[in-house]
Amino acid sequence: SVAALDLPVLIVNGEHDISLPGGRRTAALIPGARHAVIESAGHLCNLERPAAFDRLVAKFLRGKI
């Protein structure tokens, strides 16, 4: 069960991702999970906005979000 995860979790969606509602629900089910949305991107936000995605992941890994 995702509720049993005990590790840092970041869920990322693009603003126009049809999976955005599912990403929000999944993040809500995982204690302490972070959910972030990349503006002006769809489902492939890491390819559509790679610099924004990289900045977001770097901030997460540094514990800043």
C-alpha positions as CSV (number, residue, x, y, z in Angstrom):
1,S,0.0,0.0,0.0
2,V,1.2,3.5,-0.8
3,A,0.2,4.6,2.6
4,A,2.9,2.4,4.1
5,L,5.7,4.2,2.3
6,D,8.3,5.7,4.6
7,L,10.5,7.7,2.3
8,P,10.6,11.0,0.6
9,V,8.1,11.1,-2.3
10,L,7.7,13.7,-5.0
11,I,4.9,13.4,-7.5
12,V,5.2,15.7,-10.5
13,N,2.5,16.6,-13.0
14,G,2.4,19.1,-15.8
15,E,-0.3,21.8,-15.6
16,H,-2.1,20.3,-18.6
17,D,-1.5,16.6,-17.7
18,I,-4.7,14.6,-17.8
19,S,-3.2,12.6,-14.9
20,L,-3.1,15.7,-12.7
21,P,-6.1,14.7,-10.6
22,G,-4.6,11.2,-10.1
23,G,-1.3,12.8,-9.1
24,R,-3.1,14.8,-6.5
25,R,-5.0,11.8,-5.2
26,T,-1.8,9.7,-5.0
27,A,0.1,12.4,-3.2
28,A,-2.7,12.7,-0.7
29,L,-2.5,9.0,0.1
30,I,1.2,9.0,0.9
31,P,2.0,10.5,4.3
32,G,4.5,13.4,3.8
33,A,4.5,13.2,0.0
34,R,5.0,16.4,-2.0
35,H,3.1,17.2,-5.1
36,A,4.3,19.7,-7.6
37,V,2.8,21.0,-10.9
38,I,5.0,22.4,-13.7
39,E,3.3,25.2,-15.6
40,S,2.8,25.1,-19.3
41,A,3.5,21.4,-19.6
42,G,1.6,18.2,-20.1
43,H,2.2,14.6,-19.2
44,L,5.8,14.6,-20.4
45,C,6.7,17.6,-18.3
46,N,10.3,16.3,-17.8
47,L,10.7,16.5,-21.6
48,E,8.6,19.5,-22.3
49,R,10.1,21.7,-19.6
50,P,13.4,20.0,-18.7
51,A,15.0,22.9,-16.9
52,A,11.9,23.5,-14.7
53,F,11.7,19.8,-14.0
54,D,15.4,19.6,-13.0
55,R,15.1,22.7,-10.7
56,L,12.1,21.1,-9.0
57,V,13.8,17.8,-8.4
58,A,17.0,19.5,-7.2
59,K,14.9,21.5,-4.7
60,F,13.2,18.4,-3.5
61,L,16.5,16.5,-3.1
62,R,17.9,19.4,-1.1
63,G,14.8,19.3,1.2
64,K,13.6,22.7,0.0
65,I,10.0,21.6,-0.9
